[in-house]
Amino acid sequence: MEMVVYPSIGNNLPYTILGLIEEFAEFQLKLADLNSSTTDLINEAGDVYWYSNAVILELGLEFEDVLLNIDVMKHKKIHTKRQ
């Protein structure tokens, strides 16, 4: 496995955002392609995850903080719907 390093870590948010957009587009194309293998989908999903984490780090956050926020938002949405 090859280690990927992007330039100017901590000072290059546009690079990571563009990478995320590109990888998500590739993932979407693999999903639409009925001949894509599970391995293809796993590889593309891994690339999306890598760039998602890179964007989060560029913002000075931790991935766990984002996941926690998602859980909080789901909880608020559930309680809002019940009222």
N, C-alpha and C positions, 0 to 999 in steps of 0.2 A: 504494500500500500504506500502510495506517495503522499508525503506531507505537503499541504498547500499552505503557503504563507502569502498574504496580501501586503501591498506596500503601505507604509506609514500607519501602522497599527495605532489606533486611538486618535487618528487625525484624518480619517478617510471614509466618512459616512457615505458619500455618493458612490464610491466603489462597491461597498457592500450592498447598498440598496439596488444598484443596477445588477449586481450578481444574483441577488435574490429574485429579482424580476425575471431574469434570463432563465434561471434554474426552474422557477415555477412554470414558466412557459414550456420548457422541455418536459417537465412532469405532466403537464396538461396534455401535451402531444402524445406522450406514452400512454396516458389513460384513454385517449381517443383511438389509439391504434389497437385494433383487436388482436394483432399479432404480437403485442408486447408481452414479454415474459414477466413473471413475478420478480425475477432478478432485476430486470430493467426498471420496474417500478420501485423496487427497494433502493436501487442505486440513485435514481432521481429524487426520491423522497429524502434520502440521506444528504444529497446536495442542497435541497431546500432547507433542511434542518441546519446544516453547516452555515449557510449564509444567514439564516434567521438568527442564529446565535452570534454571528459576526456583527450583524446590525445592532443587536442588543448590547454587545460589548462596546461597540462604538458610541452608543448612547450613555455609556457609563453604568449600565445596569447589569444584573445577573439574570440568567435564564429562569432561575427558580422564582425570582420576583415577578416575572411576567406570568408564569404559570399560576402563581398564587393570585395574581390579579384576575386571571381568567376564572378561577374558582369563585372569587368574590363576586364577580359580575354575574356568573351563572346563579349564584345564591340570591342576589338582588332581583334578577329577572324572575326567578321562580316565585319569590315572595310578592313581587309586584303583580304578577298574573293572578295570584290567589285572592287579592283584595277586591 
